[in-house]
Each structure stands twice: as C-alpha cells, then as structure tokens.
Amino acid sequence: MTKLLVYPVLLHQEEKGYSVTVPDIPGALTEGDTQTEALIMAADAIGLMLEDQTEYPKATPLDNIKTGDGDFKALVTIDMDEFRRNNPKTVRKSVTVPQYLDKLGRKNGVNFSAILTKALRTELNI
C-alpha cells in the first residue's frame, strides 16, 4: 500500500532562488534556485523529516495557510514508501545462522546483507 502525503509549503523569493518552509513539519526548511527545484527539494525535506515515523502530522488545509509579503503557497506530494526505497538508511543487525551455511556462504562470496534484505522485502510484500 502506498503512503502518499500532501503538505502545504510556503515559498519565499530570495535574492537568488527560493526558500521553502513546511508549516506542519517543524524544521523542514530547504531552498532551490527555481520554483520547481524548490518544490522538489521541499518533498525531499519532508521525506527526510518523516522517514523514521509511522504516524505523520496532519496537513493544514491550504486555505488556512497564511502568507507574508512575497510568499506564496503550494502543495507538495511525496510517496513515503518510494522515498524510503530510494533513500534507504541501513542499520547493523546481528543474526544467527547455522555454521555450515555461514561457511558455504563465505566460500561462495554470498552477500548476507543483500540476501536478508531481499528475504525481508519478500516476507513483507514490499
């Protein structure tokens, strides 16, 4: 199942490019040279801020977002499942396997991490 999120963002034109804030996600700040780049970077900032979470902040309706002088608002969409697939964080895990499989795997140059990752994706249907 895809976890698609949509958040309002505020863009502010700077001397060069645009700065972006995400009102519903404190600390989600970014910038871009063009409006398009700024919006792409905003999606990335949202993904980075929320990648370790399973519950997400509720998005404020776009009509309820106030703008300041020179600011304008837009909506940014991000697929968190896709973001995680494309920006995987890795963690070290200690696993136990039968000794003979360890020896055979090492002898045959098996990448244990890759196999475990593939098996977990299969098991979790992702």
Secondary structure as the mmCIF struct_conf table of DSSP 4:
data_model
#
loop_
_struct_conf.conf_type_id
_struct_conf.id
_struct_conf.beg_label_comp_id
_struct_conf.beg_label_asym_id
_struct_conf.beg_label_seq_id
_struct_conf.end_label_comp_id
_struct_conf.end_label_asym_id
_struct_conf.end_label_seq_id
STRN STRN1 LEU A 4 GLN A 13
BEND BEND1 GLU A 15 GLY A 17
STRN STRN2 TYR A 18 THR A 21
TURN_TY1_P TURN_TY1_P1 PRO A 23 ASP A 24
BEND BEND2 ILE A 25 ILE A 25
TURN_TY1_P TURN_TY1_P2 PRO A 26 GLY A 27
STRN STRN3 LEU A 29 GLY A 32
BEND BEND3 ASP A 33 THR A 34
HELX_RH_AL_P HELX_RH_AL_P1 GLN A 35 LEU A 50
TURN_TY1_P TURN_TY1_P3 GLU A 51 ASP A 52
BEND BEND4 THR A 54 GLU A 55
HELX_LH_PP_P HELX_LH_PP_P1 PRO A 57 PRO A 61
HELX_RH_3T_P HELX_RH_3T_P1 LEU A 62 ASN A 64
TURN_TY1_P TURN_TY1_P4 ASP A 69 GLY A 70
STRN STRN4 ASP A 71 ASP A 79
HELX_RH_AL_P HELX_RH_AL_P2 MET A 80 ASN A 86
BEND BEND5 ASN A 87 ASN A 87
HELX_RH_AL_P HELX_RH_AL_P3 GLN A 99 LYS A 107
TURN_TY1_P TURN_TY1_P5 ASN A 108 GLY A 109
HELX_RH_AL_P HELX_RH_AL_P4 PHE A 112 LEU A 124
TURN_TY1_P TURN_TY1_P6 ASN A 125 ASN A 125
#
